[in-house]
C-alpha cells in the first residue's frame, strides 16, 4: 500500500475554494489525500479536543503521521515547560490517545535537529526515547550527515532495525553537514518518505529574515518525480506500506506535486471524503 499526502493541511491553497474556513480545511483535504502529517504537535502538545475534531473530520480509512513535540527531540536544547522529561512524554502520549484508539495513527515522527550528531550520547537518547514510546510506532529522521557517512550508513540502518525505528527516507538539498542523503533502505514493514525539495540556498541560509519561508521553496519536475517513482517501486518489494509526504510548500507546491505523484503511480484511493463539485 502506498499513501501520499502533505505536511499540514492549512496552507495548500490549490485544494480549497476561496474563503474556506480553517476549521473546514481538513474535511476538504481528506477528499484528495488519505494521509497527512500533523506538524502543529511539534510546536506544542495539542489538547485532546483538537485530535478528537481531526478524527471526526476525516473518513475511516484516513491516517495521521504525528510529529513529535520539539522538547522530545532536543530542538528546545533542554528547556522544556514541564517538571520532568517523563512528564513531557506522558502528556504527549496522553494527547495522541484518541488517534491511536481510532486506528488512524500510522506513526509518531521524531525529526532530530541538525546538531544531533552520531555519537554515544545521541544513541542513548534514541534508546531512551524508544523506551518511553514503547507500544507506539515511531519514525526516525536525522538532519546531521554523520549518521549516513559511508562508514556509518549500514550501522545506522541496522541500529534502526534493532531498535524498531521506522526509517524516514528524505529527499532534501545536499547542503553539507545539516542534510542527509536519500538512503533507500527500509527498516520495518512501514517506510516513510519526506520530500523537502532541493533548494540548497534556502536550506542553509539561516541568516535570512524569511529563511523559514524560503527553505522549502521548490517544485519537483517530472524527471525528479520519475526517479522517485523507481525508488518507491523498489521499496514496495521490501515494505508492506509506504507513506510519502510532500513538505516543499514554501511556494505552495506540495499539494500539486503530491497529486501529480499519485497520478504517476496510478493510485486510486477508496474511502476519501466526498469532494465538492467545482462547477466554474
C-alpha positions, 0 to 999 in steps of 0.5 A: 500500500502506498499513501501520499499526502502533505505536511499540514493541511492549512496552507495548500491553497490549490485544494480549497475554494476561496474563503474556506474556513480553517476549521473546514480545511481538513474535511476538504483535504481528506477528499484528495489525500488519505494521509497527512502529517500533523506538524502543529504537535511539534510546536506544542502538545495539542489538547485532546479536543483538537485530535478528537475534531481531526478524527471526526473530520476525516473518513475511516480509512484516513491516517495521521503521521504525528510529529513529535513535540520539539522538547522530545527531540532536543530542538528546545536544547533542554528547556522544556515547560514541564517538571520532568522529561517523563512528564513531557512524554506522558502528556504527549502520549496522553494527547495522541490517545484518541488517534491511536484508539481510532486506528488512524495513527500510522506513526509518531515522527521524531525529526532530530535537529541538525546538531544531533550528531552520531555519537554515544550520547545521541544513541542513548537518547534514541534508546531512551526515547524508544523506551518511553514510546514503547507500544507506539510506532515511531519514525526516525529522521536525522538532519546531521550527515554523520549518521549516513557517512559511508562508514556509518550508513549500514550501522545506522540502518541496522541500529534502526532495525534493532531498535524498531525505528521506522526509517524516514527516507528524505529527499532534501538539498545536499547542503553539507553537514545539516542534510542527509542523503536519500538512503533507500533502505527500509527498516520495518514493514512501514517506510516513510518518505519526506520530500523537502525539495532541493533548494540548497540556498534556502536550506542553509541560509539561516541568516535570512529574515524569511529563511523559514519561508524560503527553505522549502521553496521548490517544485519537483519536475517530472524527471525528479518525480520519475526517479522517485517513482523507481525508488518507491517501486523498489521499496514496495518489494521490501515494505508492506506500506509506504507513506510519502509526504510532500513538505516543499510548500514554501511556494505552495507546491506540495499539494500539486506535486503530491497529486501529480505523484499519485497520478504517476503511480496510478493510485486510486484511493477508496474511502476519501471524503466526498469532494465538492463539485467545482462547477466554474 
